[in-house]
Amino acid sequence: MKSIIWAILVTLFAQPSFALDADFLGYLRGGSGLNLQGGQRECFYNQGLPGNFLRLGNECDFYTELAMVFNHKKATADDPVFFRTQVRFAYSSKGLRQWESTVSSVNGSPGTVKLPNNEIEAYVKAGGFSEVPGEFWVGKRFYRDVDLHIFDWYYYADMSGVGAGVEALSVGPGQLAIAHMIQSNEDLNSTSVGRPVLNVLDLRYTSVPVGSQKINFWTAYAWAPGSTQGTTQYNPTNGYAIASRLEGPAFTGHNNVALLFGQGAMKDFNIYGNSAVPATDTSQNRAWNVRLVNDWNRDVTDYWAIMFGVAANYGSNGKDSKNIVQWQEIGIRPIYFVTDRFQWVFETGYSHYKDESETLTNGQPAGDRELGRVTVAPQLSMSKSMWGRPVLRAFASYSFWNSNNEDPKYIGASAPTFANKSSGMSFGYQFEAWF
């Protein structure tokens, strides 16, 4: 049914007589492959790391985003006011066959199904008013900053969710943005305050010139009220994040370096802190993280382009003992341009994760968990750029990990065929496009 609706919309907007000005946007990724045992390929993750560390050849799904931007009124020289609406739907499948189930069991309960809710953006934005400064928005949207592409990770100021805000406020040498985000609890809807929510006040001051660089600042404060449900009590919770990001040219490329500190409900630098904290658990309010991320890339100079990323995190899970959590990751993706349209892509790196409270299946401490990967992929690209899309790839990817990661709880969680093994290899095909 959704496919029919999209087809009708695209057909309507393609008609010259249709009055509404609209843009069609999207992102698609998918592919298939095998492991060396002969079965369906499986992906390998160092559990606990954000994003998808070294994503090349390690994406085991088909993922699609389709978006429409409706320009109700565009700004003109005579009238700078604009109004537009944006909606976006996301679809994901395992890529097992052409027709796949669209429902799944909930907690394994027979006869219980969960229909996917694919709407990830739905908001209206307006600006250019003479009465008030800035650009205003209300709804559900991606509200995020830069990403580290080879880790598939929006590492700075990703507060995508539901809320309202004003941005593009010229204050001094930079731009100010203010938002109020409201993250509702999916599991509880009948406490003494109704459905618990985590409120976040988000402030961003961006693009402040510092020589050839620009510096950006981000801070967010989160809070949720206490509540009760029967005899269960949920305590108030709060937290904050403060961060800065320096961006600009470096070593003939472009560099971002970010330093972040998060505490309590903002310890993970996103909006997914718990809004209903049981009175028996004080760990969220005491948890904290400090994080450093560097993201550098250089587009084509003669025959080479390079993406490079490194990140380190140190913090506490807030527990009374065994509370230190730390991880590090480093990766590089060199791209060699044989011609404008044919390239060889390489990707390799190493990651380390340790949470003192983690245990193996046998109850022993999990200790240090390590994972590395080497991938090679010849590809055809539409243009001579590291960002040239669409691309068609074939890949061969070899992943390896230490003995602590062999436990079924870790590597085995996403790649059960390789539980109790120390390495795995897969090969296959992938496409990626955005428009």
Summary of the structure (lengths in Angstrom):
residues: 435
radius of gyration: 23.3
end to end distance: 23.5
largest distance: 71.5
contacts: 1374
relative contact order: 0.14
helix: 7%
strand: 55%
